[in-house]
Amino acid sequence: MKVLIIGGGPAGSTAARLLAKEGFDTTLIQDKIWDKPCGGGVKTKIFEQFQIPKSLIKHTLSKVEIIYKNKIIPIPLKGKNLSIVFRYEFDQTLRDLAQKDGAKLYYGKFGGFEQEKAVVKIKNEKILFEYDILIAADGVNSSVRKALNLPPVPKTITHYSKTDKYKTEVCEFFFEQKYGGEYYGWAFPHGDLTHIGSVDAKSFKNLCEYLKVKEKPKGYFIPTWRENIIIQKNNIYFVGDAAGQVMPLSFEGIYYAIKSAEILANSIISQKDYKKEWEKRFLKQFKFMKRLENLMKNALFRDIMVKAHNLKFVRNFSVNLWLGKV
């Protein structure tokens, strides 16, 4: 069976690797090599679960901090459960692992469908790829979704930069609306630099002033998950950002892209219903976080919820929820 995967990020590479291991004729298409604008935070357990080299880890953290109204609320993570990676290296390694396990890798750009085949432009040459199954892992602005005239994934713009003018050894989350807009602002250790960002230009500017740095932001879109996003149309499947599979409120994407790709691969291998399998694993958690995300847009509720994290049982609940133990 021929499987064609468009998009070689964490979701696409993981699906390619798992399916190639099971003997599927797997082809992975990556548009270009680039460093995705991402804080790079991922649950540490993913490295052992998927045999990913731990040498990719730049920082391993045992706590994060909430910064709110000039007060710091430390949130212990019950061990070194959060790691920071550089997306350029991380994504390239996942593609290398997929190739090692038998997937064919091409660098080219998806260009739609012709004669029931996928069009891919490789070095200015148009090539038609046959497939029995196509997996679209091509990001929040999925070209495959557009080619099929499917509704786009809901998304929001965020602004980010990397700076050497502010240093932190933990992941900091700024929940005042002044610095985080509807969601939150952040400062993550990122090698010798710090990755900072917020949801819009105004809050990013305010965050930079608070951190005493001057940086010009770049913008990028991230999915804002909601229920009933189309993740399958006949023999074409969507996974990762192309399926909106980013955790609401926390906007954690790498872990859920990889785990969702695992669910998809296993569904294909065992001929199970992908949507039902994904919902069985994640729907309850995503719906709960979506409700919290919506409530956090209310200033009074946000104030109550953030201050509640001064209580140990609230911190424990939040961490257990993040770890998937709730």
C-alpha positions in Angstrom: 0.0 0.0 0.0 1.4 3.4 -1.0 1.3 6.2 1.6 2.2 9.7 0.6 2.8 12.2 3.4 2.8 16.0 2.7 4.8 17.8 5.5 7.9 16.6 7.3 7.5 18.2 10.7 6.9 16.1 13.9 3.5 14.8 12.8 4.5 13.9 9.2 7.9 12.4 10.1 6.4 10.3 12.9 3.6 8.9 10.7 6.2 8.1 8.0 8.5 6.4 10.4 5.8 4.3 12.0 4.2 3.2 8.7 7.5 2.5 7.0 8.4 0.2 9.9 5.3 -1.8 9.2 6.2 -2.3 5.6 4.0 0.4 4.0 5.5 2.0 0.8 5.9 5.4 2.4 7.0 8.7 0.8 7.5 11.8 2.8 7.5 15.3 1.1 9.0 18.2 2.9 8.5 21.7 1.4 11.8 23.3 2.6 14.2 23.2 5.4 13.4 25.9 7.9 13.5 26.7 11.6 9.9 26.9 12.6 9.2 29.8 15.0 8.5 27.9 18.1 9.5 28.0 21.8 10.5 24.4 21.4 8.9 23.1 24.6 8.0 19.4 24.6 7.3 16.8 27.3 10.5 14.9 28.1 8.9 11.5 28.0 8.5 11.8 24.2 12.2 11.0 23.8 12.0 7.5 25.3 8.6 6.8 23.9 9.7 7.4 20.3 13.5 6.6 20.6 14.4 10.2 19.8 18.0 11.1 20.7 18.2 13.0 24.0 21.2 14.9 22.6 18.7 17.2 20.9 17.6 18.5 24.3 19.0 22.0 25.0 17.4 22.6 28.4 15.6 20.2 30.7 13.3 21.9 33.2 11.7 20.8 36.5 9.5 23.9 36.9 7.9 26.8 35.1 6.9 30.2 36.5 3.7 32.2 36.2 4.4 35.9 36.3 1.3 37.9 37.3 1.0 41.4 38.7 4.8 41.5 39.5 4.5 38.3 41.5 6.1 34.9 40.6 4.2 31.7 41.1 6.6 28.7 40.7 4.9 25.5 39.3 7.0 22.4 40.0 6.6 19.8 37.2 7.2 16.7 39.3 10.6 16.0 37.8 12.5 17.2 34.7 9.4 16.7 32.6 9.8 19.6 30.2 12.5 19.9 27.6 13.5 22.6 25.1 14.6 21.7 21.6 15.6 23.7 18.5 13.0 22.9 15.9 15.4 23.0 13.0 17.5 20.2 14.5 14.6 18.3 16.0 12.5 18.2 12.8 15.5 17.2 10.7 16.3 14.4 13.1 12.8 13.1 12.9 13.0 13.1 9.1 16.3 11.2 9.3 14.8 8.6 11.6 11.9 8.1 9.2 14.4 7.6 6.3 16.4 5.2 8.4 13.2 3.1 9.0 12.4 2.9 5.3 10.6 6.1 4.3 11.6 7.8 1.1 12.2 11.6 1.5 11.8 14.3 -1.1 12.1 18.0 -0.8 9.4 19.6 -2.9 6.2 21.6 -2.8 2.7 20.1 -3.0 0.7 21.7 -5.9 -2.7 20.1 -5.8 -4.2 17.0 -7.6 -4.2 15.8 -11.2 -5.6 12.5 -12.5 -6.3 11.3 -9.0 -2.6 11.8 -8.2 -0.7 14.4 -6.0 1.3 17.0 -7.8 4.7 17.8 -6.3 7.1 20.3 -7.7 10.7 19.1 -7.1 13.6 21.2 -8.5 11.2 23.0 -11.0 9.9 19.6 -12.3 6.3 18.6 -11.8 6.0 15.0 -10.6 2.8 13.1 -10.1 2.7 10.8 -7.0 0.3 7.9 -6.8 -1.0 7.0 -3.4 -3.5 4.7 -1.7 -3.5 6.9 1.4 -2.4 10.6 1.6 -1.6 12.2 5.0 -1.6 15.9 5.1 0.8 17.1 7.8 1.5 20.4 6.1 0.7 22.9 8.9 -1.9 25.4 9.9 -2.1 26.8 6.4 -2.5 23.3 4.9 -2.3 23.4 1.1 -4.0 20.0 1.0 -7.0 21.4 2.8 -7.1 24.3 0.3 -6.9 21.9 -2.7 -9.8 19.9 -1.4 -11.8 23.1 -0.6 -12.1 22.2 3.0 -12.6 24.8 5.7 -9.3 26.1 7.0 -8.1 25.3 10.5 -9.0 28.1 13.0 -5.9 30.0 13.9 -4.6 33.1 15.7 -1.5 35.2 14.9 1.3 35.4 17.4 4.4 37.6 17.6 7.8 36.4 18.6 11.5 37.1 18.7 14.7 35.8 20.0 16.8 38.0 22.2 20.1 38.0 24.1 19.0 41.0 26.2 16.9 38.9 28.6 17.9 35.7 30.3 15.8 33.1 32.0 16.5 29.5 33.2 12.8 28.5 33.3 9.8 28.9 31.0 8.0 32.0 32.1 4.3 32.6 31.4 2.9 36.2 31.6 -0.9 36.0 32.2 -1.7 39.7 32.6 -3.7 40.7 29.5 -1.4 43.7 29.1 1.4 41.2 28.3 -0.4 38.2 27.0 -3.6 39.5 25.3 -6.3 36.9 25.3 -3.9 34.1 26.1 -0.4 34.6 27.6 3.0 36.0 26.9 6.1 33.8 27.3 9.9 33.8 27.7 11.6 30.4 27.2 15.3 29.6 27.4 16.5 28.9 23.9 20.2 28.0 23.9 22.2 31.2 24.5 19.1 33.2 23.6 15.6 33.6 25.0 12.5 33.0 22.9 9.9 35.6 23.8 6.4 36.2 22.4 2.8 37.1 22.8 -0.5 36.9 20.9 -0.5 40.4 19.2 1.7 43.3 18.4 0.5 45.5 21.3 1.0 42.9 24.0 4.3 41.9 22.5 5.5 45.5 22.7 4.3 45.7 26.3 6.1 42.5 27.2 9.3 43.8 25.7 9.0 47.0 27.8 8.4 44.9 30.9 11.5 42.7 30.1 13.5 45.8 29.2 14.4 44.6 25.7 13.9 46.1 22.3 13.0 43.6 19.6 11.1 43.7 16.3 8.7 40.8 16.3 8.0 38.3 13.5 4.5 36.9 13.2 3.2 33.4 12.6 -0.1 31.5 12.9 -0.9 28.8 15.4 -4.0 26.6 15.4 -6.8 27.3 17.9 -8.5 23.9 18.2 -12.2 23.5 18.2 -14.4 20.4 18.0 -15.4 18.9 14.6 -12.4 20.1 12.6 -12.4 17.8 9.5 -9.5 15.4 10.0 -10.3 12.9 7.3 -11.9 13.0 3.8 -12.1 9.5 2.2 -8.5 8.3 1.9 -6.9 11.6 2.9 -6.1 12.2 6.5 -5.0 15.4 8.4 -2.7 15.4 11.4 -0.8 17.9 13.6 -1.3 21.6 12.9 -3.1 20.7 9.7 -5.8 19.1 11.9 -5.7 21.8 14.6 -4.3 19.3 17.1 -2.7 21.9 19.4 -3.7 21.9 23.0 -6.0 24.8 23.8 -4.8 27.4 26.3 -1.3 26.0 26.6 -0.8 25.9 22.8 1.5 22.9 23.2 1.9 21.4 19.7 5.0 19.2 19.3 3.9 16.5 21.8 0.3 16.3 20.4 1.5 16.3 16.8 3.7 13.2 17.5 1.1 11.4 19.6 -1.7 12.2 17.0 0.6 10.8 14.3 1.0 7.7 16.3 -2.8 7.4 16.6 -3.2 7.9 12.9 -0.5 5.4 12.0 -2.0 2.8 14.3 -5.4 3.4 12.9 -4.2 2.8 9.4 -2.3 -0.3 10.4 -5.2 -1.8 12.3 -7.9 -0.4 10.0 -9.6 1.5 12.8 -11.5 4.8 12.6 -8.9 7.5 13.1 -11.3 10.2 14.3 -12.8 7.8 16.9 -9.4 6.7 18.1 -8.1 10.3 18.4 -11.2 11.4 20.3 -11.0 8.4 22.6 -7.5 9.5 23.6 -7.7 13.3 23.6 -11.2 14.7 23.1 -12.1 15.0 26.8 -8.8 16.7 27.7 -9.0 19.1 24.7 -12.6 20.1 25.4 -11.8 20.8 29.1 -8.9 23.0 28.1 -11.0 24.8 25.5 -13.5 25.7 28.1 -10.7 27.0 30.3 -9.3 28.9 27.4 -12.6 30.6 26.8 -13.1 31.4 30.4 -9.6 32.9 30.7 -10.7 35.6 28.3 -12.7 37.1 31.1 -10.5 39.3 33.2 -12.1 38.4 36.5 -12.0 34.7 35.9 -8.4 35.0 34.8 -7.5 36.8 38.0 -9.1 34.1 40.2 -7.6 31.2 38.2 -4.1 32.6 38.2 -4.1 33.5 41.9 -5.5 30.1 42.7 -2.2 28.6 41.6 -0.8 29.8 44.9 -2.6 26.8 46.3 -0.7 23.5 46.2 -3.7 21.4 45.2 -4.4 23.7 42.3 -0.8 23.5 41.1 -0.9 19.7 41.4 -4.1 19.5 39.4 -2.7 21.7 36.6 0.5 19.7 36.4 -1.3 16.4 36.4 -3.6 17.7 33.7 -0.5 18.7 31.7 1.1 15.3 32.3 -2.1 13.5 31.1 -2.8 12.0 34.5 -6.3 13.6 34.9 
